[in-house]
Amino acid sequence: MEARFGEEAEWVSSALHSARVEQAALLHALLKKKILQPEEFLAEVNEIVSDDYVYSVQRFVAQSECQLRNERWHIGGAEATEQMGRRLSLGPNDVVLDIGCGIGGPARQIAETFGSTVVGVDHRFERIIEAMLRTAALGMRSRVSFHIADAEHLPFEDEVFDAAISQATLDRIPDKIGVIRETFRVLKQGGRFGFECEAITEKMTNLGEEDPVGLFRILAWQQLLDAAGFVEIEIQEMWEESRQFYPSGPEREQMDRGERVNIRMIAHKP
């Protein structure tokens, strides 16, 4: 797959570059029509050219899809995604929702490894565009698709997914209750939900201004799942993966004190 991706990466990176140029041209047209003020125009253009996450062509071409999946996008990388799929017993007949899919690495990995059909959602327009381009380049559009949407307001009917996954997303969403409830709604009866996120343990007793914003205690996540109607809730603390992800810094210090860790939670809809 690395060889094929390397051959097609230049086409995808060219498409991304074209998209950037077109976006800048649209902003310029809005400026000429005085819909945008000069300072607004400059701020928007600066945002485009500085968005290395999407538009760094050199970085995009240099990375293969496998390398991308093992980069530091989420704790545990591709191995954690595979473990998640196995814990959820994913298979070819499953339709899987990926909440906070980013540029689609885990979604494509799930489709390749387990044969599942995967639908990814993310609220960032530019990430969904890149996810679609990468997926097209790899010839996977028949099994992996994407939607721009907030996790708190999923654009799907009730009970349409066999399973749902989320990695490195739920701890960053303010309305955690809304996300859990929406996930429960779109899962079929017997559906499985697995997510990974950073959490704080009961050993952290002092939550000051410098402590991580938005991180829940492990028990709080369990209570949210229980309140939404999930059952058979399992919790795994990923200490080794967490320490590898944070070799130093304040996060590592919190982990060394046993106060912060990435967790994997599995739950079922009855």
N, C-alpha and C positions, 0 to 999 in steps of 0.2 A: 504493500500500500504506500510506503514511503516514496518509492520511485515514481508511481503514478501521480501522487500528490505533488511531487517536485516538478513534474512536467506541466501540471495544470495550474500550479500556484501563480505563475506569471499572469495567466489570464485573469485569475481572481483578483490579484493585486492591481492589475490594470483597471478592472471594473471598479474597485474601491477608489482608485485615484480619480477616475472619471466622475464618480459620484461626488467626490469632494469638490471638483471643479464646478460641477453643475449646481451644487448647493451654494457655492460662493457667487456664481453668476445670478442665481435667484435673489440672493441677498442684495447684490448690486442693483438689480432691477427695482427692488423695494426701496432702496436708498434714492434712486433717481426719481421715483414717484413720490418721494417724501413720506412714505409710509414708515420707514425707519429713519431715525436720527443718526447723524454721523457717528456719534459715540456708541450707539447701539450696533451699527454696522461693524465698527472696528472690534467691538467686544465679541460679536458672533463669529467674525472671520478668525479672530485669535483663537477662539474655542475650536474651530475646525482644524486649523493647522497645528494646534498643540495636542490634539487628541491622539496620542501615540498608541493608545489601546486599540484603535480601529485602523488608523491610517498610516502606520509605519510600514511602508512597503518592503523595505529591506528586511525587517524583522519577520514579516509575514512569509516572504519567499524562503527565508533561511530555515524556517521551522517546518518540520513534517507534522502531520496530524498526530502521530504517536508522541512526538516530543511535546507538542502543545498540551496534550492531555496530562502529561507528567510535569508540566510547569506548575508554578505556585498559584494556580487559580483557586484551589481549595485543598484543605488538609487531607493528606493521604493520596491525592492524585488519582490516576487511573485504577490503581489497586483498590482504593476505597470505593470507587464506582462499581467495580466488578463485585466486590463483597456485598455491596448494597443490593445489587441485582440478584445475587444468590440468596441472600437473606429473605428477599421478597418472592423467591421462587418464580422469577420471570421466565416466560417462554414465548414461542412464536405466536400463540393465540392471544397474547395480552396486548391491550392498548394502554400505554403508559403516559402519564402526564409528568413533565419535568418543570417544576416551579422555580423560576429564576434561572432559566437555562443559559443565560449569557450568550456566548457565540456557538453554543451547541455541541461542545466536545463530549460531555457525558451522554447527551441524547443519542449522538451517533454511535458512541461506544456501546450503549445498551442495545441499540438496533443490531449492530454487528455481532455482539457476543451472544445475545439471547434470542435474536430473530424477532424481537417485539416491534410493534409499531409505536412510535414515540411522537408526542406532540409537546413542543416546548413553548413556554410563555415567559416573557420578560417585559418590563415596562420601558426599557431603553431601546429607542428606535434604532440607533446605530448598531447595537449588538445584534438585534434581530436581522438587520440587513446583512451583516457579516456572516451570521449563522446560516442564512439562506444561500449566500454565495458559496460558502465552504461546502455546504451540503450538496449543492448543484455540481460543484467541481468534482466531488467524490461519487457522483451518480447515485445518491441516496434519497432523492426527493420522494420516491414512492413509499418510503418507510419512515421518513422523518420530516415533520413540518413544524412551522413556527407561527406564533401569534404575538402581536404587541398587546399586552394586557397587564393590569394590576392583579396581583395574586389575591387581593381582597375582593375583587369583582371579576371572577373568571367568566369568559364569554361562552360558556358551555351549558347544555341542558343537564338536568339531574341524572345521576347514575349512568355515566357514559364511559368511565375509565375503570379498568381492572386493577390498576395500581397507580400510585403517585410517588414521585421522588423529589427531593430537594437537597442541594448541597451548598453550604456557605451562603445561604440566603435568608432564612427565616429570622435569624437573630438581627438582621438589618432592617426588617420591616416593622414600622411602629405598631400597626394594627395586627398583632399576632393572633388575637382571638378571631378576627375576621378571616385570616388566612386558613386557620385550622377548620373553621366552620365551612368555608367554601370548599376546602379539600374534601371534607366529609360529604358534602352535598353532591359533588360530581363523581364520587366513587360509587361503583355498583355494590350491592350487598355482597359481603364476603371480600370486598376490595382491601388491598393492603397499602399502607402508607409508611414510607421510610424517609427520614430526613436526618441530615447531619448539620450541626451548628455549634458554635462556641457557647459555653454556659459557665456559670459560676457555681461553685460548690458551697456547702454549708460552712466550710472553713473560712470563707471570706465574710468577715463580720463588719468590716468598715467600708462602706460604699461612699467614698468621697467624690469630689468633682473630677479627679483625675482617673477614676475607675471607668472601665469600658461602658459606653452608653448603649443601652438596648439589650444587654445580655441578661437573660433570665437565669434564675436558679434552676437546677435540674428538676427539683420537685415541682416547680411552677409549670414547666413544660408538661410533666406528667399530668398535672391537674387540668391543664388546658385540653389535652387530648381526652381525658376522662369526661370533662364537662361537655365536650362536643359530641360524645357518644361512642368514641373509640374504645375497644376492648383489647385484651391480650397485649398490653403495652410492655415492651421490652426496652431496656436502657443499657447501652454499652459505652463506657468511658474510654476514649481513644488517647491514652496518655502518651504512648510511644510516638504516634503520628503527630500529635500536638507539639511535642518537644522538637521533633525534626523540623516542623514548619517554623517554629520560633526558636532558633539556636541561641538568641540573645535578646536583650531588650526587656521592657517592663512586663510584656506578656509572659516571657519565659520565667521571669522572677515570680510572677503569680502562680505559674504552673509548678515551679519548684517548691512553692509553699503549699501546694495542693488546693489552690483557690480557684483555678480556671482550667478548663479542659474542653476539647471538642467531644461532642457526644453523638452517638448514632441511636436513633429511636425508631422502633418498629411498632406499628399498631394496626389493628384490623377493624373494618366496619362490619358489625354483626348483620 
